[in-house]
């Protein structure tokens, strides 16, 4: 079972007394089960392979980095959580703490 900070939602290490992200006191570990509806979003950068072939490696990496930064900012603003960056795509989850 994983505890999460009640303020920022960061998963807490098992022995944590405080959240390492925001400093909030960690509550007791309580055994609960809960069913939640979540949404998983997968967004792919269209034609990135063709774009990468036209650019040098450093520039292609910069473009992908800008995409990941912009996508992450928008997802977080919409209360989503970027979970994975895979090649030229991002996977995000909505509805989790």
N, C-alpha and C positions, 0 to 999 in steps of 0.2 A: 504494500500500500504506500502511496506517495502522498506526503503532505504538501500543500501549497500555501504560500503566503496569502493571508486574507486581504492584503492591500494591493500588492502588485501581481499576484498570481504565479510568482516564480516557484518552481518545484524546490522544496527544501531538503537538504541532506537529513538523513534519519536522526542524527544526534543534534541537529541545529536547535539552538535556543532563540536565535534571532535570524531574521531574513538577511542574507548577505547582500541583497540588492538595495532594500529600503530601510533596514534596521528595525522593522516591526517585530515585536515579541512573537515567537512561534507558539501557537496554541498546542494543547495536548493532542497526541495521536488518538484519533477516535475511529473505531472501525465502523464504517458505513458503506452501504451499497447504494448506488444511485444510477438511474438510467437517464441518459441525456440524448437529445437530438443534436447532432453536430453537422456542420457543413464542411466539406473538404473541397478546396478550390485548387485547380491545377492550371497555371497560366504559362503558355509557351511563347517565346519571342519568334514571331513569324519570319521566315526567310533568313534566320540568323546564319545558317550554313553558307548561303550564297553571299551574305554580307561579310562574313569572316574570310571568305576566299578573296574578296576584293581588298581587304584591309591587311596591314601587317599585324603580326601577333600581338604586339603591345597595344595597338589601337583597338583591335577586336576585344581584347581583355578589358580595356577601358570602357568600351560601349556596353559590354555585358555587366560590368560593375555598376555603371550608371542605371541600367535597367533594374538590377537587383536592389539598388538603393531606393529608387523611385517606387518600385513595386512594394518593398517593405514598408516605406513610409505611408503609402496609401492603405495597405492592409492593416497596419497598426491604427491608423486614424479611423478605420471602420471597425475597430475592435477585433480584428483578426490576428492570428499569430502565424508568421512565416515559420514553417517547420523544416523545410528542406529546399536547397537549391540544387537542381539536377541538370547538368549541362547548361542549356539556355532556358530553363524553366524554373518556376517557383511553385511549391506546394504550400498551401496555407490552410489553417483550420479556424473555423468560427464556432463559438458555442462552448469552448472549454474554459475552465477558470484561468 
